[in-house]
Every structure is written in C-alpha cells, then in structure tokens.
Amino acid sequence: MKIEPAMPGQMEMNDSKYPEELCIEIESDQLAKLGISVMPKIGTVMMITAKAVVKSNEETELMMGKETCIELQITDMEISKVEQNNNFSSVLYGPQ
C-alpha cells in the first residue's frame, strides 16, 4: 500500500509513505472492546484481522482515466501485537 512517487525525489521528507485514507483511528470504547488496556508504543507493529461489508462503490470518469473507490464498514475486528521473530506468512496462515 506504499505510495510510489511519480518522479524520483518528488516526495518531501515530511510526507507519509502511506495514504492517510488507510489509517484506522480506534477510540477508548473500541480499545476496551478489543482488550487493549495498555497503549502500545509508537512504531509497534500490530496485526489486524477484520471483517467488513462494502458500504458503497463508485466509478468516476476523469480526463486522465477512470477512478474507482469502495467504502468498507468494519463489522468485526481483532488486533494483536506481532512478535519481531514471526514472519508474516505464519501469522496470516499459521505454521506450514
């Protein structure tokens, strides 16, 4: 999901490497429901498992081509800390 600049050097140092629209903000009530009572340190890698329903879809014709978008409503979610020595395939799919 990393943003690739159209031209090398185009992204400034303060720019995020990932789209802001893909951020999830979780507030106190939801943190409690997820069982998160101790705030994780900034930079901690977390695994998100979620179920979502498509809330809307949209296709727009622009001069430079078609832009498509879907909005997802998360209905169920689980969050856990990823241990540094795990590889992501074993976290996602279990031991092979």
SULSULBEL-V306657 format. One record per residue. N is the residue number from 1. RES is the residue in one letter. PHI is phi in radians with two decimals (NA if undefined). OMEGA is omega in whole degrees, -180 to 180 (999 if undefined). Layout:
n:N res:RES phi:PHI omega:OMEGA
n:N res:RES phi:PHI omega:OMEGA
//
This chain:
n:1 res:M phi:NA omega:-179
n:2 res:K phi:-1.10 omega:179
n:3 res:I phi:-1.41 omega:175
n:4 res:E phi:-1.81 omega:180
n:5 res:P phi:-1.13 omega:180
n:6 res:A phi:-1.11 omega:178
n:7 res:M phi:-2.25 omega:178
n:8 res:P phi:-0.97 omega:179
n:9 res:G phi:1.41 omega:-176
n:10 res:Q phi:-1.23 omega:-179
n:11 res:M phi:-1.34 omega:179
n:12 res:E phi:-1.43 omega:-176
n:13 res:M phi:-1.04 omega:-177
n:14 res:N phi:-1.46 omega:-178
n:15 res:D phi:-1.24 omega:176
n:16 res:S phi:-1.28 omega:177
n:17 res:K phi:-1.52 omega:-177
n:18 res:Y phi:-2.26 omega:-178
n:19 res:P phi:-1.12 omega:179
n:20 res:E phi:-1.06 omega:-178
n:21 res:E phi:-1.14 omega:-179
n:22 res:L phi:-1.59 omega:178
n:23 res:C phi:-1.35 omega:175
n:24 res:I phi:-2.07 omega:177
n:25 res:E phi:-1.78 omega:-177
n:26 res:I phi:-2.04 omega:-176
n:27 res:E phi:-1.71 omega:-171
n:28 res:S phi:-0.85 omega:-178
n:29 res:D phi:-1.05 omega:-179
n:30 res:Q phi:-1.24 omega:177
n:31 res:L phi:-1.04 omega:179
n:32 res:A phi:-1.11 omega:179
n:33 res:K phi:-1.12 omega:179
n:34 res:L phi:-1.49 omega:179
n:35 res:G phi:1.36 omega:179
n:36 res:I phi:-1.69 omega:-178
n:37 res:S phi:-1.86 omega:177
n:38 res:V phi:-1.98 omega:-178
n:39 res:M phi:-1.16 omega:177
n:40 res:P phi:-1.23 omega:178
n:41 res:K phi:-1.17 omega:176
n:42 res:I phi:-1.07 omega:-178
n:43 res:G phi:1.72 omega:177
n:44 res:T phi:-1.12 omega:179
n:45 res:V phi:-1.52 omega:-178
n:46 res:M phi:-2.09 omega:175
n:47 res:M phi:-1.76 omega:178
n:48 res:I phi:-1.96 omega:171
n:49 res:T phi:-2.04 omega:-174
n:50 res:A phi:-2.50 omega:171
n:51 res:K phi:-2.02 omega:-178
n:52 res:A phi:-2.39 omega:177
n:53 res:V phi:-1.99 omega:177
n:54 res:V phi:-1.18 omega:-178
n:55 res:K phi:-1.59 omega:177
n:56 res:S phi:-2.75 omega:172
n:57 res:N phi:-2.42 omega:-174
n:58 res:E phi:-2.62 omega:172
n:59 res:E phi:-2.21 omega:-179
n:60 res:T phi:-2.20 omega:176
n:61 res:E phi:-1.46 omega:177
n:62 res:L phi:-2.06 omega:179
n:63 res:M phi:-1.05 omega:-176
n:64 res:M phi:-1.67 omega:179
n:65 res:G phi:2.29 omega:-177
n:66 res:K phi:-1.64 omega:175
n:67 res:E phi:-1.96 omega:179
n:68 res:T phi:-2.07 omega:-176
n:69 res:C phi:-2.71 omega:170
n:70 res:I phi:-2.22 omega:175
n:71 res:E phi:-1.96 omega:-179
n:72 res:L phi:-1.92 omega:173
n:73 res:Q phi:-1.76 omega:178
n:74 res:I phi:-1.28 omega:-179
n:75 res:T phi:-1.90 omega:179
n:76 res:D phi:-2.47 omega:-178
n:77 res:M phi:-2.66 omega:174
n:78 res:E phi:-2.34 omega:180
n:79 res:I phi:-2.25 omega:176
n:80 res:S phi:-2.50 omega:178
n:81 res:K phi:-1.32 omega:178
n:82 res:V phi:-1.63 omega:176
n:83 res:E phi:-1.22 omega:-176
n:84 res:Q phi:-1.07 omega:-176
n:85 res:N phi:-1.53 omega:176
n:86 res:N phi:-1.37 omega:169
n:87 res:N phi:-1.72 omega:-171
n:88 res:F phi:-1.12 omega:-179
n:89 res:S phi:-1.15 omega:179
n:90 res:S phi:-1.25 omega:177
n:91 res:V phi:-1.19 omega:-178
n:92 res:L phi:-1.30 omega:-169
n:93 res:Y phi:-2.03 omega:-179
n:94 res:G phi:1.42 omega:-180
n:95 res:P phi:-1.11 omega:-179
n:96 res:Q phi:-1.65 omega:999
//
